[in-house]
Amino acid sequence: MKIFENRKKFIEDMFSNLKKTIAINLQNLPNEEIPLMESHLRALYFQTYYLLALGFYNASLVLCGILLESLTKEKLHIEGVSDENIEKMDFRESIIKSKNILNSDEISFLESKKNDLRNPYTHYNMMKLSKGIYYPTFEIKNVNIVEKLKELHGLVKQGKLTEAQARQKLIEGISPVLKSSKEFRPIAQLAKSQIEEEGYALKTFLEVDKFVRDFSEKYFDQGKRESQKNNS
């Protein structure tokens, strides 16, 4: 089975769907240029921004964590830590190393994102991300499920049933049981995707965006740093 049969139509459909997603997401994303920062940080920021705008929520959240780690390490570099030493650090170690040069709120934010975002998303821990989220499930017993699906699919193709009616027919007479990914592993991906699409990805990015802007103005704006130094 192929992913697509008609490449031109596949591309047109993709662009059509992306256009709708971008139009919705851009309404909620920042439109102000970001403060001065190193080119590699700027590239990471806009990769994160564009992925979110396009609806690639999981990839955007992964890059949010990488952006924060890179931001922290750039501050360490400014403070004189060598690139050789920085390359040996993970996010946790870079936060620990930064405790004497960043304030408590900054450290707290970085630690929270390391725990809630960076680690679970980078290591793709679906079970942790979907913990405690329940969906109604239907356990079909004493039926050859493959044959039943073929039968219903045939009725849909003949126009005797709609797809919605076929789904209802499949679970007819079965009472739903609430289950989480702990009881039924496939729920993990469903729950994670729903959380991201319903606002978690946008909320997280906006938090990271504010932190990045404030952090950059405070630590990377050379003119501002010189002014603060002269006034102190």
Secondary structure, DSSP 8 states (H G I E B T S, - for coil): --S-S-HHHHHHHHHHHHHHHHHHHTTTS--S------HHHHHHHHHHHHHHHHT-HHHHHHHHHHHHHHHHHHHHHHTT--HHHHHT--HHHHHHHTTTTS-HHHHHHHHHHIIIIIHHHHTT-HHHHTTT--EEE----SS-HHHHHHHHHHHHHTTSS-HHHHHHHHTTT---EEE-TTTSTTHHHHHHHHHIIIIIHHHHHHHHHHHHHHHHHHHT-HHHHHHHHHH-
